[in-house]
């Protein structure tokens, strides 16, 4: 309970709005360019099936645009999130012949993708609406 006096100002009631929600963007690139930018729809989670679909799409795009390169020389570096470490995901990556690089030790000032993520991939998503 609150005490109210006649001269007290009335409370302002604010209208509640639904949160915009987060959008996950997954970016794959090689030494030359961005290969794929995958966005996860709002209020959807990335599970192993969704991650595998992204890897299959990555493989298709790599075949189409980099036909001269050896597809089995792909080095994949990702964190230890559940969709990445799932047995089905690991089997798919093995089936593709790709190599998963070990997760680097934690460093507060050196993120593995910080050096690349804010260059060309940023240009790729500029102007896109999510």
N, C-alpha and C positions, 0 to 999 in steps of 0.2 A: 504494500500500500504506500501511496505517496500522499503527502499533505499538499493540498491546493488552496491557494488564497484567491479571492475574487480578482485581485490585480495581477495574478500570475499569468504570464503569456501562455497561450494554448500550445500544446505540443504539435509540431509539424509531423504529419504522417507522410512517409516517403513510399512511393510506389515500388514494390519489389519487381525487379526484372530478372529474367533468367540469365545465368552466366553464358558468355559466348562459347565457352568450352575451349579446350586445347586442340590443336591440330598437330599431328606428328608428321614431320617431313624427313624422309630417308633419302640420302643423296649418295650415289655411287659415281666415282670418277676415276679416271686413269691419269697418267702423266700428261696427257694432252688436253682432255676436255671432260665435261660432265657427261656421263653416259645415261643416267636415269635419275629423275627426281620423282619420288613416289610420295603421295600424300595419303594419310589415313583419314577417313571421314570423321567428322565430329562425333564424339561419344562412342567411338569404336576403339577397341583395344587391339594392339598388335599381338597376335598369338603366332604359334609356329606355322599354321596354315597360311596366314596372311604373309608372313615373312618368306615362306617358300614360294608363294605366288610372285612376290617381288623378285626373288632370285631367278625364277624361270623367265620372267620378263627381262631381267638384266641379261640373262644368257642369250635370249632372242635378239635383243638390241645389239649386243656385242657381236653376235654372228653377222648381223646385217651390216653394221657400220665398220667393223674391224675384221673383215674376212681374211686379211693378210696375216693377222696376229694369231698366235697359237692360243686357243681358248683354255688349254690346260695349264697355262702359265699364270693364271689369275691368282693374285694374292689377296686374300680377304682379311681385313682387320675389323673386328667388331668387339663390343664389350661382352661381358658375361651375363647378359640378360637372358631370361628363360627361353624366349623364342629362338635365340641364337644357339643355346646349348642343348636344345631338345634333340633327342635321338633321331627323330625323323629329319630334322634340319641338318644335322651332322651327316646323316646318310645321303641326303640330297647333294650336299656339298662334295662329299666323297665321290658320288656317282658322276658329278660334273668334272671331277679331276682337279678341283681347285684346292689351294693350300690356305689354311687358316693360320695367320700369324698369331703368335702368343700375345695375350693381353699385356701391354706394358705396365710396369710398376706405376703406382700412383705418384704423380708429381703435381703439386698445386699450380705450377705455372706453365706446364707443357702438356696441353691436351693433344692427343694424337691427330685430331683433325683440325685443330684451331688454325694451323698455318694455311690450310687449303680451303676450308669451308666458307670463309667469308670473302672469297674472291670470285671466281667464275660461277660457282653454284648460286651465289647471291644474285649475280647478274641474270642467271637463268630464271629465277623465280620472281624477279622484279616485275611488278605490274600484274602478277597473277592474283586472283581473288580466291580465298579459301573459305 
